[in-house]
Amino acid sequence: MGKKSRRRRGASGPRLSAAQLVRPEEPTSAPAPAAVHPAPAAVHPAPKASVRVLRDLREEYPYVVADLKRIAIIAAVMLILMLGLAFLLV
């Protein structure tokens, strides 16, 4: 039987792509004075953040759209074949 290793497998950290390693810039904030009231809870996040996330996903996974198109074509061909065989064999 093999000897157990003391090295942990996940110790080196997760493998990330170049797009995942880039962190968005965080605005530097000055210390807030104590008299400032908190903002109301109804504040919505800016839509630019979601656009940025969508663009990052497109850069990170460019092959997904092509794969989805290929899967849709294969599914359509299989459906047509099944319908054709159902009409021929019945």
C-alpha positions as CSV (number, residue, x, y, z in Angstrom):
1,M,0.0,0.0,0.0
2,G,1.2,3.5,-0.7
3,K,2.4,5.9,1.9
4,K,0.1,8.8,2.9
5,S,1.3,12.2,2.0
6,R,1.1,15.0,4.5
7,R,0.7,17.6,1.8
8,R,-2.8,19.0,1.5
9,R,-4.3,18.7,-2.0
10,G,-6.1,22.1,-2.0
11,A,-3.3,24.1,-0.4
12,S,-2.1,25.8,-3.6
13,G,-5.5,27.5,-4.0
14,P,-8.1,27.4,-6.8
15,R,-7.0,27.7,-10.4
16,L,-8.4,30.9,-11.8
17,S,-8.4,32.3,-15.4
18,A,-6.9,35.7,-16.2
19,A,-10.3,37.3,-16.2
20,Q,-11.1,35.9,-12.8
21,L,-7.9,37.2,-11.3
22,V,-8.8,40.8,-12.2
23,R,-10.6,42.5,-9.3
24,P,-12.8,45.5,-9.9
25,E,-11.5,48.8,-8.6
26,E,-13.0,49.7,-5.3
27,P,-13.5,53.4,-4.6
28,T,-11.4,54.7,-1.7
29,S,-13.7,56.0,1.0
30,A,-12.9,58.7,3.5
31,P,-14.0,58.1,7.1
32,A,-17.6,59.2,7.4
33,P,-18.5,61.7,10.1
34,A,-20.7,60.4,12.9
35,A,-23.6,62.8,12.2
36,V,-24.3,61.4,8.7
37,H,-27.5,59.4,8.5
38,P,-27.6,56.1,6.6
39,A,-29.0,56.0,3.1
40,P,-32.6,54.8,2.6
41,A,-33.0,51.0,2.0
42,A,-34.7,51.6,-1.4
43,V,-31.5,52.5,-3.2
44,H,-31.0,50.2,-6.2
45,P,-27.6,49.2,-7.5
46,A,-26.4,50.9,-10.6
47,P,-27.2,48.9,-13.8
48,K,-23.6,49.4,-15.0
49,A,-22.4,46.7,-12.6
50,S,-24.6,44.0,-14.2
51,V,-23.5,45.1,-17.6
52,R,-19.9,44.8,-16.5
53,V,-20.5,41.3,-15.1
54,L,-22.2,40.2,-18.3
55,R,-19.3,41.5,-20.3
56,D,-16.8,39.7,-18.1
57,L,-18.7,36.5,-18.5
58,R,-18.7,36.8,-22.3
59,E,-14.9,37.3,-22.2
60,E,-14.4,34.4,-19.9
61,Y,-16.7,31.9,-21.7
62,P,-16.6,32.8,-25.4
63,Y,-17.2,29.2,-26.4
64,V,-20.6,28.8,-24.6
65,V,-22.7,30.4,-27.2
66,A,-21.3,28.3,-30.0
67,D,-21.8,25.1,-27.9
68,L,-25.4,26.1,-27.1
69,K,-26.1,26.6,-30.8
70,R,-24.6,23.3,-31.7
71,I,-26.7,21.5,-29.0
72,A,-29.8,23.2,-30.3
73,I,-29.1,22.0,-33.8
74,I,-28.5,18.5,-32.7
75,A,-31.7,18.5,-30.6
76,A,-33.7,19.7,-33.6
77,V,-32.3,17.1,-35.9
78,M,-33.0,14.3,-33.4
79,L,-36.6,15.6,-32.9
80,I,-37.2,15.6,-36.6
81,L,-35.7,12.1,-37.0
82,M,-37.9,10.8,-34.2
83,L,-41.1,12.4,-35.6
84,G,-40.2,11.0,-39.1
85,L,-39.6,7.5,-37.7
86,A,-42.9,7.7,-35.7
87,F,-44.9,8.5,-38.9
88,L,-43.0,5.9,-41.0
89,L,-43.3,3.0,-38.5
90,V,-46.9,3.6,-37.4
